[in-house]
Amino acid sequence: MDLTSISQIRNHLYRLNVGEGEIRDQAIRLISDQYVSLSHAHIVTASETIKAIKNRIPFSETIIIGEEPTPLTHQRLVFDTAVCAGDSSLSTIYQENVDYLIDYAAGTITSINGGSIPVGIDVIVWYLYYHVYQRGVDYYFDYERGRLRRIASGNIEEGQELLADYRLGSTEFSDSEISQCITEAEAEIFHIIDPEYRESTDPALQTVATCLALSFLCRNSAGIDATGLAGTDKYSPVWMELYRSYRETAMNLLKWFRCKTPNMKSPRLA
């Protein structure tokens, strides 16, 4: 029988969640066609952008900008590389965040009301931009383990320096990891308890299963944190303390369900 569930475990994890986070411009090189790990695991599916600067010569274009965002030719601009001027001689250079705004991710430019750019005139914008690679064409992505590898027939060169943007999920525990810890917890419980309790619905036994599964999750997190794969190694002692606390709670409750030790009389001399 199932003593606990993924949803029950998640009810106890809300304070342990790492929280959603945006990771930007993480450098990575893909060697051959082997998987290369990022600094984090459990990445939100399809949240990544794998990009590279393929041309170091600034791209330029002439546009008319207004108080609504005006799209540029390219998206995914390289941060802090935009220059906006009145002409190609750079006789008049406008100031970012004073005369205009740039949305580097969307590739748009907007005139700021009250700035120095006259309404309806042409301006020239220079910037660097990223080439964005395609999942399934240029690379494969393993979201749960936080790793990717190049596709030999794609456009990523072997050893090319790439930058990765991605989003972390609201929890670092996947359903498959929780399910595996529940399986391990219930196996340990059924090995210890008296057979008469195998079909028991006693809430205390359910608490034992939940605490044991949580202890295994904390132990796994301590191991990952200790290796630095989660992007930090400072929480490993905290995870281990949680592991011990959950396990101690489980074992104390489990005493009531253990196999009964037969009463053995002391031997007597004839």
C-alpha positions as CSV (number, residue, x, y, z in Angstrom):
1,M,0.0,0.0,0.0
2,D,1.0,3.6,-0.5
3,L,1.8,5.3,2.8
4,T,2.4,8.8,1.5
5,S,2.3,10.6,-1.8
6,I,4.1,13.2,-3.9
7,S,1.5,15.9,-3.1
8,Q,1.9,15.1,0.7
9,I,5.7,15.5,0.4
10,R,5.3,18.7,-1.4
11,N,3.2,20.1,1.4
12,H,6.3,20.0,3.5
13,L,8.7,21.4,0.9
14,Y,7.3,24.9,0.4
15,R,9.7,26.4,2.9
16,L,12.6,24.4,1.4
17,N,12.0,25.6,-2.2
18,V,14.9,27.5,-3.7
19,G,12.4,29.8,-5.4
20,E,12.3,30.7,-9.0
21,G,15.3,32.4,-10.3
22,E,16.7,33.8,-13.6
23,I,20.2,32.7,-14.6
24,R,21.8,34.9,-17.3
25,D,24.9,34.6,-19.4
26,Q,26.4,31.5,-17.9
27,A,29.4,30.6,-20.0
28,I,29.7,27.1,-21.4
29,R,31.6,25.2,-24.1
30,L,30.2,22.1,-25.7
31,I,32.9,19.5,-26.5
32,S,32.2,16.8,-29.1
33,D,28.7,15.5,-28.6
34,Q,28.9,14.8,-24.9
35,Y,26.6,16.3,-22.3
36,V,28.0,19.3,-20.4
37,S,26.5,20.3,-17.1
38,L,25.3,23.8,-16.2
39,S,25.6,25.2,-12.6
40,H,22.0,24.2,-11.8
41,A,19.6,21.3,-12.2
42,H,15.8,21.2,-12.4
43,I,15.5,23.9,-15.0
44,V,12.1,25.0,-16.3
45,T,11.3,23.3,-19.6
46,A,11.8,25.4,-22.7
47,S,13.0,28.4,-20.6
48,E,16.5,28.4,-22.0
49,T,18.2,30.6,-24.5
50,I,21.5,29.3,-25.9
51,K,23.3,32.1,-27.6
52,A,26.7,33.4,-28.8
53,I,28.2,36.6,-30.3
54,K,29.1,35.5,-33.8
55,N,30.0,39.0,-35.1
56,R,32.1,41.5,-33.1
57,I,31.5,44.3,-35.6
58,P,28.5,46.4,-34.4
59,F,25.4,46.2,-36.6
60,S,23.9,49.5,-37.6
61,E,20.5,50.6,-38.8
62,T,18.6,53.8,-39.4
63,I,15.2,54.1,-37.8
64,I,12.6,56.6,-36.6
65,I,11.8,56.1,-32.9
66,G,8.9,57.3,-30.9
67,E,7.4,57.0,-27.5
68,E,6.2,53.4,-28.3
69,P,8.8,50.6,-28.6
70,T,10.3,50.4,-32.1
71,P,11.6,47.0,-33.1
72,L,15.1,46.7,-34.3
73,T,16.3,44.2,-36.9
74,H,17.7,41.8,-34.3
75,Q,16.5,40.6,-30.9
76,R,18.7,39.4,-28.0
77,L,21.0,42.4,-28.0
78,V,24.3,42.3,-26.1
79,F,23.8,44.3,-22.9
80,D,25.3,47.8,-22.8
81,T,26.5,47.8,-26.4
82,A,23.9,50.1,-28.0
83,V,24.8,53.5,-29.3
84,C,22.2,55.9,-30.7
85,A,23.3,59.0,-32.7
86,G,21.9,61.6,-35.0
87,D,24.1,60.6,-37.9
88,S,26.9,58.4,-38.9
89,S,29.5,61.0,-38.0
90,L,28.5,60.7,-34.3
91,S,28.2,64.5,-34.1
92,T,25.2,64.1,-31.8
93,I,25.2,61.1,-29.5
94,Y,22.1,60.4,-27.4
95,Q,22.2,59.0,-23.9
96,E,20.6,55.7,-23.0
97,N,18.1,56.0,-20.1
98,V,18.0,59.8,-20.6
99,D,17.0,60.2,-24.3
100,Y,16.0,56.6,-25.1
101,L,15.4,53.1,-23.6
102,I,16.6,49.8,-25.0
103,D,15.0,46.5,-24.3
104,Y,18.0,44.2,-24.9
105,A,16.0,41.0,-24.8
106,A,13.2,42.1,-27.0
107,G,15.3,44.2,-29.4
108,T,13.3,47.4,-29.2
109,I,14.1,51.1,-28.7
110,T,11.9,53.8,-27.2
111,S,12.2,57.5,-27.1
112,I,11.9,59.1,-23.6
113,N,9.5,61.9,-23.4
114,G,11.4,65.0,-22.5
115,G,14.7,63.7,-23.9
116,S,16.9,65.2,-26.6
117,I,15.6,63.1,-29.6
118,P,13.3,65.3,-31.8
119,V,10.1,63.7,-32.9
120,G,10.1,62.2,-36.4
121,I,13.8,62.4,-37.2
122,D,16.0,59.6,-38.4
123,V,18.6,58.2,-35.9
124,I,21.3,55.6,-36.3
125,V,21.6,52.8,-33.8
126,W,24.7,50.6,-33.4
127,Y,24.7,47.4,-31.3
128,L,26.0,43.9,-31.0
129,Y,23.5,41.0,-31.0
130,Y,23.5,37.3,-30.1
131,H,22.9,34.5,-32.5
132,V,20.3,32.2,-30.8
133,Y,20.6,28.5,-31.4
134,Q,17.6,26.1,-31.7
135,R,16.8,23.3,-29.4
136,G,16.5,20.0,-31.3
137,V,18.4,21.4,-34.2
138,D,21.6,22.7,-32.7
139,Y,21.5,21.1,-29.2
140,Y,19.7,18.7,-26.9
141,F,18.7,19.9,-23.3
142,D,18.2,17.7,-20.2
143,Y,16.1,19.9,-18.0
144,E,16.0,17.7,-14.9
145,R,19.8,17.2,-14.7
146,G,20.6,20.7,-16.0
147,R,22.9,19.7,-18.9
148,L,23.0,20.0,-22.7
149,R,25.0,18.7,-25.7
150,R,25.6,19.8,-29.2
151,I,24.1,18.2,-32.2
152,A,26.9,17.4,-34.7
153,S,24.8,18.4,-37.7
154,G,23.7,21.7,-36.1
155,N,25.3,25.2,-36.1
156,I,27.3,25.0,-32.9
157,E,31.0,24.5,-33.5
158,E,32.8,22.1,-31.2
159,G,34.4,24.0,-28.3
160,Q,32.6,27.3,-29.2
161,E,32.0,29.6,-26.3
162,L,28.3,29.9,-25.6
163,L,26.1,31.8,-23.1
164,A,23.1,30.2,-21.5
165,D,20.0,31.9,-20.0
166,Y,17.5,29.8,-18.2
167,R,15.0,29.8,-15.4
168,L,15.0,27.6,-12.3
169,G,11.8,26.0,-11.2
170,S,10.0,26.8,-8.0
171,T,11.4,23.7,-6.4
172,E,14.6,21.8,-6.8
173,F,12.8,18.5,-6.3
174,S,11.3,16.7,-9.3
175,D,8.4,14.4,-9.2
176,S,10.6,11.5,-10.2
177,E,13.1,12.2,-7.4
178,I,10.3,12.4,-4.8
179,S,8.7,9.2,-6.1
180,Q,12.0,7.4,-5.8
181,C,12.5,8.6,-2.2
182,I,9.0,7.5,-1.3
183,T,9.8,4.0,-2.8
184,E,12.9,3.8,-0.7
185,A,11.2,5.0,2.4
186,E,8.3,2.5,2.2
187,A,10.8,-0.4,1.4
188,E,12.7,0.4,4.6
189,I,9.4,0.7,6.6
190,F,8.0,-2.7,5.4
191,H,11.4,-4.3,6.2
192,I,11.1,-3.1,9.8
193,I,7.4,-3.2,10.8
194,D,5.5,-6.2,12.0
195,P,3.6,-7.8,9.1
196,E,0.3,-7.2,10.9
197,Y,0.7,-3.4,10.1
198,R,1.4,-3.8,6.4
199,E,-2.2,-2.8,5.5
200,S,-2.5,-0.3,8.4
201,T,-3.9,3.2,7.8
202,D,-2.6,4.5,11.1
203,P,-1.7,8.2,10.6
204,A,1.5,7.7,12.6
205,L,2.7,5.2,10.0
206,Q,1.9,7.7,7.2
207,T,3.9,10.3,9.1
208,V,6.8,7.9,9.3
209,A,6.8,7.4,5.5
210,T,6.6,11.2,4.9
211,C,9.5,11.9,7.3
212,L,11.6,9.2,5.9
213,A,11.1,10.3,2.3
214,L,11.8,13.9,3.3
215,S,15.0,12.8,5.0
216,F,16.2,11.1,1.8
217,L,15.5,14.2,-0.2
218,C,17.5,16.3,2.2
219,R,20.3,13.7,2.1
220,N,20.3,13.9,-1.7
221,S,20.4,17.7,-1.6
222,A,23.3,17.7,0.8
223,G,25.3,15.5,-1.6
224,I,24.5,17.7,-4.6
225,D,25.3,20.9,-2.6
226,A,28.6,19.4,-1.4
227,T,29.7,18.9,-5.0
228,G,28.8,22.4,-6.0
229,L,26.4,21.2,-8.7
230,A,23.6,23.3,-7.3
231,G,25.7,26.5,-7.8
232,T,26.7,26.7,-4.1
233,D,28.1,24.5,-1.4
234,K,27.3,26.4,1.8
235,Y,24.0,24.6,2.6
236,S,25.2,21.0,2.8
237,P,25.4,21.1,6.6
238,V,21.9,22.5,6.8
239,W,20.6,19.7,4.6
240,M,22.3,17.1,6.7
241,E,20.8,18.5,9.9
242,L,17.4,18.3,8.3
243,Y,18.1,14.8,7.2
244,R,19.0,13.7,10.7
245,S,15.9,15.5,12.2
246,Y,13.4,13.9,9.8
247,R,15.0,10.5,10.2
248,E,15.0,10.7,14.0
249,T,11.3,11.7,14.0
250,A,10.5,8.7,11.7
251,M,12.5,6.2,13.7
252,N,11.0,7.3,17.0
253,L,7.5,6.8,15.6
254,L,8.5,3.5,14.0
255,K,9.2,1.9,17.4
256,W,5.5,1.4,17.9
257,F,5.2,-0.7,14.7
258,R,8.4,-2.9,14.9
259,C,8.2,-6.7,14.9
260,K,7.6,-7.9,18.5
261,T,10.7,-9.5,20.1
262,P,9.7,-13.0,21.4
263,N,10.0,-13.3,25.2
264,M,13.0,-15.5,25.9
265,K,13.4,-17.1,29.3
266,S,16.8,-17.2,30.9
267,P,18.5,-20.6,30.7
268,R,18.3,-22.7,33.9
269,L,20.8,-25.2,35.0
270,A,19.4,-28.7,35.4
